[in-house]
């Protein structure tokens, strides 16, 4: 399972690394939305995937904060 490995990798990162990953994912989402608006985006499913990755990162950050 690809997503399980991704989540496990997130759990091993520090809070600073998670925050950096979150910023990178948000930048990527912005660029994908911009490409979609200008009809340059080929794989529109990538937007959904990046949004879910952002949610996964935020979940791990919250879990670390509550622990």
Rosetta silent file (secondary structure, phi, psi, omega in degrees, C-alpha in Angstrom):
SEQUENCE: XXXXXXXXXXXXXXXXXXXXXXXXXXXXXXXXXXXXXXXXXXXXXXXXXXXXXXXXXXXXXXXXXXX
SCORE:     score description
SCORE:     0.000 S_00000001
   1 L     0.000  121.632 -176.453    0.000    0.000    0.000 S_00000001
   2 H   -69.058  -42.726 -176.363    1.517    3.245   -1.181 S_00000001
   3 H   -69.681  -34.535  178.442   -0.380    5.560    1.184 S_00000001
   4 H   -62.701  -40.803  178.417    0.453    3.510    4.282 S_00000001
   5 H   -65.742  -39.601  178.918    4.166    3.846    3.522 S_00000001
   6 H   -62.234  -43.669  179.883    3.731    7.594    2.973 S_00000001
   7 H   -66.833  -40.124  177.704    2.008    7.987    6.355 S_00000001
   8 H   -63.055  -38.735  176.562    4.689    5.915    8.084 S_00000001
   9 H   -63.984  -38.867  178.812    7.345    8.163    6.540 S_00000001
  10 H   -64.285  -39.500 -177.104    5.474   11.208    7.822 S_00000001
  11 H   -66.559  -23.880 -179.786    5.316    9.797   11.332 S_00000001
  12 H   -85.047  -12.006 -178.496    9.100    9.441   11.457 S_00000001
  13 L   -79.786  156.479  176.339    9.691   13.113   10.545 S_00000001
  14 L   -80.674  171.165 -179.175   10.215   15.875   13.087 S_00000001
  15 H   -62.199  -39.340  179.534    7.777   18.747   13.532 S_00000001
  16 H   -65.105  -41.824  178.639   10.001   21.106   11.532 S_00000001
  17 H   -66.039  -36.867  177.981   10.241   18.636    8.656 S_00000001
  18 H   -65.458  -41.877  179.337    6.466   18.170    8.707 S_00000001
  19 H   -63.307  -39.252  178.222    5.928   21.923    8.567 S_00000001
  20 H   -65.810  -41.477  177.798    8.321   22.137    5.621 S_00000001
  21 H   -63.108  -37.701  179.297    6.507   19.291    3.844 S_00000001
  22 H   -64.277  -44.242  179.059    3.204   21.071    4.424 S_00000001
  23 H   -62.376  -43.509  179.261    4.494   24.293    2.853 S_00000001
  24 H   -62.578  -41.926 -179.321    5.845   22.385   -0.157 S_00000001
  25 H   -65.786  -39.081  178.952    2.552   20.538   -0.637 S_00000001
  26 H   -67.513  -36.897  175.890    0.571   23.779   -0.462 S_00000001
  27 H   -64.154  -42.419  178.881    2.856   25.379   -3.052 S_00000001
  28 H   -62.367  -41.560  179.278    2.396   22.362   -5.306 S_00000001
  29 H   -63.164  -41.402  177.785   -1.385   22.573   -4.906 S_00000001
  30 H   -60.225  -46.187 -179.882   -1.312   26.272   -5.819 S_00000001
  31 H   -63.665  -39.102  178.691    0.727   25.533   -8.947 S_00000001
  32 H   -65.446  -41.260  178.405   -1.611   22.689   -9.940 S_00000001
  33 H   -64.101  -39.117  179.424   -4.667   24.904   -9.525 S_00000001
  34 H   -64.554  -44.615  177.974   -3.006   27.608  -11.605 S_00000001
  35 H   -63.456  -37.680  179.585   -2.194   25.116  -14.366 S_00000001
  36 H   -65.516  -39.623 -179.012   -5.748   23.784  -14.238 S_00000001
  37 H   -67.115  -31.188 -179.467   -7.201   27.289  -14.603 S_00000001
  38 L   -97.033   12.551  177.701   -5.048   27.936  -17.670 S_00000001
  39 L    59.134   35.201  176.976   -5.849   24.504  -19.169 S_00000001
  40 L  -105.731   -4.549 -175.087   -2.225   23.326  -18.983 S_00000001
  41 L   -88.534  125.395  179.352   -2.825   20.507  -16.492 S_00000001
  42 L   -87.687  -46.178 -175.025   -2.913   16.999  -17.950 S_00000001
  43 L  -103.229   91.099 -177.677   -3.462   14.900  -14.822 S_00000001
  44 L   -71.484  -18.591  178.631   -6.306   16.545  -12.881 S_00000001
  45 H   -67.912  -19.312  179.724   -6.368   13.667  -10.378 S_00000001
  46 H   -63.774  -32.319  178.439   -3.079   15.007   -9.003 S_00000001
  47 H   -60.351  -48.166 -179.797   -4.984   17.911   -7.375 S_00000001
  48 H   -62.445  -40.141 -179.324   -7.066   15.485   -5.313 S_00000001
  49 H   -64.499  -42.959 -179.830   -3.985   13.474   -4.384 S_00000001
  50 H   -67.772  -38.914  177.499   -2.095   16.546   -3.164 S_00000001
  51 H   -60.843  -41.197  179.131   -5.110   17.733   -1.146 S_00000001
  52 H   -68.478  -36.332  176.844   -5.262   14.370    0.601 S_00000001
  53 H   -64.779  -38.419  176.393   -1.523   14.474    1.271 S_00000001
  54 H   -61.033  -43.839  179.020   -1.946   17.911    2.881 S_00000001
  55 H   -63.581  -39.008  178.640   -4.668   16.471    5.108 S_00000001
  56 H   -63.866  -43.368  179.624   -2.405   13.537    6.031 S_00000001
  57 H   -62.666  -45.106 -179.697    0.438   15.885    6.966 S_00000001
  58 H   -63.860  -35.751  178.048   -1.880   18.042    9.079 S_00000001
  59 H   -64.370  -44.345 -179.769   -3.230   14.944   10.832 S_00000001
  60 H   -65.739  -39.705  177.166    0.257   13.765   11.765 S_00000001
  61 H   -59.740  -44.521  179.428    1.136   17.284   13.022 S_00000001
  62 H   -64.812  -41.110  178.379   -1.984   17.275   15.211 S_00000001
  63 H   -62.701  -40.164  178.604   -1.216   13.800   16.547 S_00000001
  64 H   -67.693  -36.035 -179.453    2.315   14.864   17.482 S_00000001
  65 H   -69.698  -35.149 -178.414    0.992   18.017   19.186 S_00000001
  66 H   -81.261  -18.356 -178.235   -1.520   16.026   21.268 S_00000001
  67 L   -79.778    0.000    0.000    1.018   13.371   22.263 S_00000001
